[in-house]
Amino acid sequence: MPERTDWEAKARGILRAEMAKHNISYAQLVKKLAAIDVQEDERNLRNKVSRGKFTAAFMLQCMSAIGEREIRF
């Protein structure tokens, strides 16, 4: 299995930090994503975040669903 790049680790960390900051579980994020017409199941969401391999569009969808309007690098 290929190792995670620094960029993937950074993306994963940012998304997980925002989830923690807003006290949102994966199950809750699935529901919030569904509310903006993004269909994910909890298992796939966990895998995507764990790998850190997702598109910028998906990251923006998650941030929007969480209610975060600002991302700090």
The first five atom37 places (N, CA, C, CB, O) and aatype in JSON, in Angstrom:
{
  "aatype": [12, 14, 6, 1, 16, 3, 17, 6, 0, 11, 0, 1, 7, 9, 10, 1, 0, 6, 12, 0, 11, 8, 2, 9, 15, 18, 0, 5, 10, 19, 11, 11, 10, 0, 0, 9, 3, 19, 5, 6, 3, 6, 1, 2, 10, 1, 2, 11, 19, 15, 1, 7, 11, 13, 16, 0, 0, 13, 12, 10, 5, 4, 12, 15, 0, 9, 7, 6, 1, 6, 9, 1, 13],
  "atom_mask": [
    [1, 1, 1, 1, 1],
    [1, 1, 1, 1, 1],
    [1, 1, 1, 1, 1],
    [1, 1, 1, 1, 1],
    [1, 1, 1, 1, 1],
    [1, 1, 1, 1, 1],
    [1, 1, 1, 1, 1],
    [1, 1, 1, 1, 1],
    [1, 1, 1, 1, 1],
    [1, 1, 1, 1, 1],
    [1, 1, 1, 1, 1],
    [1, 1, 1, 1, 1],
    [1, 1, 1, 0, 1],
    [1, 1, 1, 1, 1],
    [1, 1, 1, 1, 1],
    [1, 1, 1, 1, 1],
    [1, 1, 1, 1, 1],
    [1, 1, 1, 1, 1],
    [1, 1, 1, 1, 1],
    [1, 1, 1, 1, 1],
    [1, 1, 1, 1, 1],
    [1, 1, 1, 1, 1],
    [1, 1, 1, 1, 1],
    [1, 1, 1, 1, 1],
    [1, 1, 1, 1, 1],
    [1, 1, 1, 1, 1],
    [1, 1, 1, 1, 1],
    [1, 1, 1, 1, 1],
    [1, 1, 1, 1, 1],
    [1, 1, 1, 1, 1],
    [1, 1, 1, 1, 1],
    [1, 1, 1, 1, 1],
    [1, 1, 1, 1, 1],
    [1, 1, 1, 1, 1],
    [1, 1, 1, 1, 1],
    [1, 1, 1, 1, 1],
    [1, 1, 1, 1, 1],
    [1, 1, 1, 1, 1],
    [1, 1, 1, 1, 1],
    [1, 1, 1, 1, 1],
    [1, 1, 1, 1, 1],
    [1, 1, 1, 1, 1],
    [1, 1, 1, 1, 1],
    [1, 1, 1, 1, 1],
    [1, 1, 1, 1, 1],
    [1, 1, 1, 1, 1],
    [1, 1, 1, 1, 1],
    [1, 1, 1, 1, 1],
    [1, 1, 1, 1, 1],
    [1, 1, 1, 1, 1],
    [1, 1, 1, 1, 1],
    [1, 1, 1, 0, 1],
    [1, 1, 1, 1, 1],
    [1, 1, 1, 1, 1],
    [1, 1, 1, 1, 1],
    [1, 1, 1, 1, 1],
    [1, 1, 1, 1, 1],
    [1, 1, 1, 1, 1],
    [1, 1, 1, 1, 1],
    [1, 1, 1, 1, 1],
    [1, 1, 1, 1, 1],
    [1, 1, 1, 1, 1],
    [1, 1, 1, 1, 1],
    [1, 1, 1, 1, 1],
    [1, 1, 1, 1, 1],
    [1, 1, 1, 1, 1],
    [1, 1, 1, 0, 1],
    [1, 1, 1, 1, 1],
    [1, 1, 1, 1, 1],
    [1, 1, 1, 1, 1],
    [1, 1, 1, 1, 1],
    [1, 1, 1, 1, 1],
    [1, 1, 1, 1, 1]
  ],
  "atom_positions": [
    [[0.86, -1.18, 0.0], [0.0, 0.0, 0.0], [0.9, 1.24, 0.0], [-0.97, 0.0, 1.24], [1.84, 1.33, 0.79]],
    [[0.61, 2.2, -0.9], [1.43, 3.41, -0.95], [1.32, 4.21, 0.35], [1.02, 4.28, -2.14], [0.27, 4.25, 0.99]],
    [[2.42, 4.83, 0.7], [2.41, 5.64, 1.92], [1.68, 6.96, 1.67], [3.85, 5.91, 2.41], [1.63, 7.46, 0.55]],
    [[1.14, 7.49, 2.72], [0.42, 8.76, 2.66], [1.44, 9.88, 2.46], [-0.42, 9.0, 3.96], [2.48, 9.92, 3.12]],
    [[1.14, 10.79, 1.55], [2.02, 11.92, 1.34], [1.79, 12.96, 2.43], [1.8, 12.55, -0.07], [0.8, 12.91, 3.16]],
    [[2.72, 13.88, 2.52], [2.56, 14.96, 3.5], [1.28, 15.77, 3.24], [3.78, 15.9, 3.48], [0.62, 16.2, 4.18]],
    [[0.95, 15.96, 1.96], [-0.24, 16.73, 1.61], [-1.51, 16.0, 2.02], [-0.26, 17.02, 0.12], [-2.46, 16.62, 2.51]],
    [[-1.53, 14.7, 1.81], [-2.69, 13.91, 2.21], [-2.84, 13.92, 3.73], [-2.57, 12.46, 1.7], [-3.95, 14.03, 4.25]],
    [[-1.73, 13.82, 4.43], [-1.77, 13.86, 5.89], [-2.28, 15.22, 6.37], [-0.36, 13.57, 6.48], [-3.03, 15.29, 7.34]],
    [[-1.87, 16.28, 5.7], [-2.32, 17.62, 6.07], [-3.83, 17.77, 5.84], [-1.55, 18.7, 5.25], [-4.54, 18.29, 6.7]],
    [[-4.31, 17.3, 4.68], [-5.75, 17.37, 4.38], [-6.54, 16.59, 5.42], [-6.05, 16.84, 2.95], [-7.55, 17.06, 5.93]],
    [[-6.08, 15.38, 5.72], [-6.73, 14.54, 6.72], [-6.78, 15.26, 8.08], [-6.0, 13.18, 6.85], [-7.81, 15.28, 8.75]],
    [[-5.66, 15.82, 8.46], [-5.57, 16.51, 9.75], [-6.49, 17.7, 9.84], [0.0, 0.0, 0.0], [-7.14, 17.92, 10.87]],
    [[-6.56, 18.48, 8.77], [-7.43, 19.66, 8.76], [-8.89, 19.24, 8.92], [-7.25, 20.48, 7.46], [-9.63, 19.8, 9.73]],
    [[-9.3, 18.25, 8.13], [-10.7, 17.82, 8.19], [-11.04, 17.22, 9.55], [-10.99, 16.79, 7.09], [-12.1, 17.53, 10.11]],
    [[-10.18, 16.39, 10.08], [-10.44, 15.79, 11.39], [-10.44, 16.85, 12.5], [-9.39, 14.71, 11.7], [-11.23, 16.77, 13.44]],
    [[-9.56, 17.83, 12.39], [-9.53, 18.9, 13.39], [-10.81, 19.71, 13.38], [-8.33, 19.82, 13.15], [-11.34, 20.07, 14.43]],
    [[-11.33, 20.0, 12.18], [-12.58, 20.75, 12.08], [-13.76, 19.94, 12.63], [-12.84, 21.15, 10.62], [-14.65, 20.48, 13.28]],
    [[-13.74, 18.64, 12.36], [-14.79, 17.79, 12.93], [-14.74, 17.82, 14.45], [-14.66, 16.33, 12.41], [-15.77, 17.92, 15.11]],
    [[-13.53, 17.73, 15.0], [-13.37, 17.75, 16.45], [-13.76, 19.11, 17.03], [-11.93, 17.41, 16.84], [-14.43, 19.19, 18.06]],
    [[-13.33, 20.17, 16.36], [-13.64, 21.54, 16.81], [-15.15, 21.76, 16.9], [-13.02, 22.57, 15.85], [-15.63, 22.43, 17.81]],
    [[-15.89, 21.19, 15.95], [-17.34, 21.35, 15.92], [-18.07, 20.18, 16.58], [-17.81, 21.49, 14.48], [-19.3, 20.1, 16.56]],
    [[-17.28, 19.28, 17.17], [-17.83, 18.11, 17.88], [-18.79, 17.31, 16.99], [-18.56, 18.56, 19.16], [-19.91, 16.99, 17.38]],
    [[-18.3, 16.99, 15.78], [-19.12, 16.28, 14.79], [-18.52, 14.89, 14.56], [-19.21, 17.07, 13.46], [-17.34, 14.76, 14.26]],
    [[-19.35, 13.87, 14.69], [-18.92, 12.49, 14.43], [-19.05, 12.2, 12.93], [-19.77, 11.48, 15.26], [-19.63, 12.98, 12.18]],
    [[-18.5, 11.07, 12.52], [-18.65, 10.67, 11.12], [-20.12, 10.46, 10.77], [-17.85, 9.38, 10.85], [-20.55, 10.86, 9.69]],
    [[-20.89, 9.86, 11.66], [-22.31, 9.64, 11.41], [-23.04, 10.97, 11.24], [-22.94, 8.82, 12.57], [-23.9, 11.11, 10.37]],
    [[-22.7, 11.94, 12.06], [-23.32, 13.26, 11.94], [-22.91, 13.94, 10.65], [-22.95, 14.14, 13.14], [-23.72, 14.61, 10.0]],
    [[-21.65, 13.78, 10.27], [-21.19, 14.4, 9.03], [-21.89, 13.79, 7.82], [-19.67, 14.26, 8.88], [-22.21, 14.51, 6.87]],
    [[-22.13, 12.49, 7.84], [-22.89, 11.85, 6.76], [-24.25, 12.51, 6.61], [-23.06, 10.33, 7.03], [-24.68, 12.8, 5.5]],
    [[-24.93, 12.76, 7.72], [-26.25, 13.41, 7.68], [-26.16, 14.84, 7.18], [-26.89, 13.38, 9.07], [-26.99, 15.29, 6.4]],
    [[-25.13, 15.56, 7.63], [-24.96, 16.94, 7.2], [-24.63, 17.01, 5.71], [-23.87, 17.61, 8.02], [-25.09, 17.92, 5.02]],
    [[-23.84, 16.06, 5.23], [-23.53, 16.02, 3.8], [-24.8, 15.7, 3.0], [-22.44, 14.97, 3.5], [-25.02, 16.3, 1.94]],
    [[-25.6, 14.79, 3.48], [-26.86, 14.44, 2.79], [-27.76, 15.67, 2.67], [-27.6, 13.31, 3.54], [-28.47, 15.82, 1.68]],
    [[-27.72, 16.54, 3.66], [-28.56, 17.75, 3.64], [-28.15, 18.7, 2.51], [-28.47, 18.47, 4.99], [-28.94, 19.54, 2.09]],
    [[-26.9, 18.56, 2.03], [-26.47, 19.39, 0.89], [-26.31, 18.53, -0.37], [-25.12, 20.11, 1.22], [-25.56, 18.87, -1.28]],
    [[-27.04, 17.41, -0.39], [-27.1, 16.51, -1.56], [-25.77, 15.84, -1.89], [-27.56, 17.28, -2.75], [-25.46, 15.62, -3.06]],
    [[-24.99, 15.51, -0.88], [-23.76, 14.74, -1.06], [-23.99, 13.41, -0.38], [-22.49, 15.49, -0.48], [-24.13, 13.33, 0.84]],
    [[-24.03, 12.35, -1.17], [-24.33, 11.02, -0.64], [-23.05, 10.26, -0.3], [-25.17, 10.22, -1.64], [-22.24, 9.97, -1.18]],
    [[-22.87, 9.95, 0.96], [-21.75, 9.16, 1.47], [-22.32, 8.23, 2.52], [-20.6, 10.06, 2.06], [-23.31, 8.56, 3.18]],
    [[-21.7, 7.07, 2.69], [-22.07, 6.29, 3.87], [-20.92, 6.4, 4.86], [-22.37, 4.78, 3.49], [-19.8, 6.78, 4.5]],
    [[-21.21, 6.07, 6.09], [-20.23, 6.31, 7.16], [-18.92, 5.56, 6.92], [-20.81, 5.89, 8.5], [-17.84, 6.1, 7.14]],
    [[-19.02, 4.33, 6.47], [-17.81, 3.53, 6.24], [-16.92, 4.16, 5.17], [-18.19, 2.1, 5.83], [-15.71, 4.29, 5.36]],
    [[-17.52, 4.56, 4.05], [-16.75, 5.2, 2.98], [-16.16, 6.52, 3.43], [-17.62, 5.42, 1.75], [-15.02, 6.85, 3.09]],
    [[-16.92, 7.28, 4.2], [-16.42, 8.55, 4.71], [-15.21, 8.34, 5.62], [-17.53, 9.29, 5.47], [-14.2, 9.03, 5.48]],
    [[-15.31, 7.4, 6.53], [-14.18, 7.08, 7.41], [-12.95, 6.69, 6.61], [-14.54, 5.96, 8.38], [-11.84, 7.13, 6.92]],
    [[-13.14, 5.87, 5.59], [-12.01, 5.44, 4.76], [-11.39, 6.59, 4.0], [-12.46, 4.37, 3.78], [-10.16, 6.72, 3.96]],
    [[-12.22, 7.44, 3.41], [-11.7, 8.6, 2.67], [-10.86, 9.49, 3.58], [-12.86, 9.42, 2.06], [-9.74, 9.87, 3.24]],
    [[-11.41, 9.8, 4.75], [-10.72, 10.7, 5.66], [-9.45, 10.03, 6.18], [-11.63, 11.11, 6.83], [-8.41, 10.68, 6.28]],
    [[-9.53, 8.78, 6.51], [-8.38, 8.04, 7.02], [-7.23, 8.04, 6.02], [-8.78, 6.62, 7.37], [-6.07, 8.21, 6.4]],
    [[-7.55, 7.84, 4.75], [-6.52, 7.83, 3.72], [-6.04, 9.24, 3.38], [-7.05, 7.15, 2.46], [-4.9, 9.42, 2.94]],
    [[-6.89, 10.22, 3.58], [-6.54, 11.58, 3.2], [-6.59, 11.79, 1.7], [0.0, 0.0, 0.0], [-6.09, 12.79, 1.2]],
    [[-7.19, 10.85, 0.99], [-7.27, 10.93, -0.47], [-8.69, 11.32, -0.87], [-6.86, 9.57, -1.13], [-9.57, 10.47, -1.03]],
    [[-8.89, 12.61, -1.02], [-10.19, 13.12, -1.48], [-9.94, 14.41, -2.23], [-11.17, 13.34, -0.28], [-8.9, 15.04, -2.1]],
    [[-10.92, 14.78, -3.03], [-10.77, 15.97, -3.86], [-10.93, 17.24, -3.04], [-11.79, 15.95, -5.0], [-11.46, 17.23, -1.92]],
    [[-10.47, 18.32, -3.62], [-10.67, 19.63, -2.99], [-12.17, 19.92, -2.89], [-9.95, 20.75, -3.78], [-12.63, 20.52, -1.92]],
    [[-12.92, 19.49, -3.9], [-14.37, 19.71, -3.88], [-15.0, 18.99, -2.69], [-15.01, 19.22, -5.19], [-15.87, 19.54, -2.02]],
    [[-14.56, 17.76, -2.43], [-15.09, 17.01, -1.29], [-14.73, 17.71, 0.03], [-14.55, 15.56, -1.29], [-15.56, 17.79, 0.94]],
    [[-13.52, 18.22, 0.13], [-13.09, 18.94, 1.33], [-13.99, 20.16, 1.54], [-11.59, 19.38, 1.22], [-14.42, 20.44, 2.66]],
    [[-14.28, 20.88, 0.46], [-15.15, 22.06, 0.56], [-16.57, 21.67, 0.94], [-15.15, 22.84, -0.76], [-17.23, 22.38, 1.71]],
    [[-17.05, 20.56, 0.4], [-18.38, 20.08, 0.77], [-18.45, 19.76, 2.26], [-18.76, 18.83, -0.06], [-19.41, 20.13, 2.94]],
    [[-17.43, 19.09, 2.76], [-17.39, 18.75, 4.19], [-17.35, 20.01, 5.05], [-16.17, 17.86, 4.52], [-18.07, 20.12, 6.04]],
    [[-16.5, 20.96, 4.66], [-16.39, 22.2, 5.44], [-17.71, 22.96, 5.43], [-15.26, 23.08, 4.88], [-18.11, 23.53, 6.45]],
    [[-18.36, 22.98, 4.29], [-19.66, 23.65, 4.2], [-20.68, 22.94, 5.07], [-20.14, 23.7, 2.75], [-21.45, 23.59, 5.79]],
    [[-20.71, 21.62, 5.02], [-21.66, 20.84, 5.82], [-21.41, 21.05, 7.32], [-21.56, 19.35, 5.47], [-22.35, 21.12, 8.11]],
    [[-20.15, 21.13, 7.69], [-19.79, 21.34, 9.1], [-20.2, 22.74, 9.56], [-18.28, 21.12, 9.32], [-20.49, 22.97, 10.73]],
    [[-20.2, 23.68, 8.6], [-20.52, 25.06, 8.95], [-19.28, 25.92, 9.07], [0.0, 0.0, 0.0], [-19.35, 27.06, 9.53]],
    [[-18.16, 25.39, 8.64], [-16.89, 26.14, 8.71], [-16.74, 26.95, 7.44], [-15.66, 25.18, 8.9], [-16.92, 26.43, 6.34]],
    [[-16.4, 28.19, 7.59], [-16.25, 29.08, 6.43], [-14.8, 29.5, 6.21], [-17.11, 30.32, 6.61], [-14.5, 30.21, 5.25]],
    [[-13.9, 29.06, 7.06], [-12.51, 29.46, 6.98], [-11.62, 28.27, 7.25], [-12.2, 30.6, 7.96], [-11.88, 27.49, 8.17]],
    [[-10.58, 28.11, 6.44], [-9.62, 27.03, 6.66], [-8.25, 27.65, 6.86], [-9.61, 26.02, 5.46], [-7.78, 28.43, 6.02]],
    [[-7.61, 27.32, 7.96], [-6.27, 27.81, 8.22], [-5.26, 26.73, 7.93], [-6.13, 28.29, 9.68], [-5.43, 25.58, 8.33]],
    [[-4.2, 27.1, 7.21], [-3.16, 26.14, 6.87], [-1.99, 26.25, 7.83], [-2.69, 26.34, 5.43], [-1.01, 25.52, 7.7]]
  ]
}
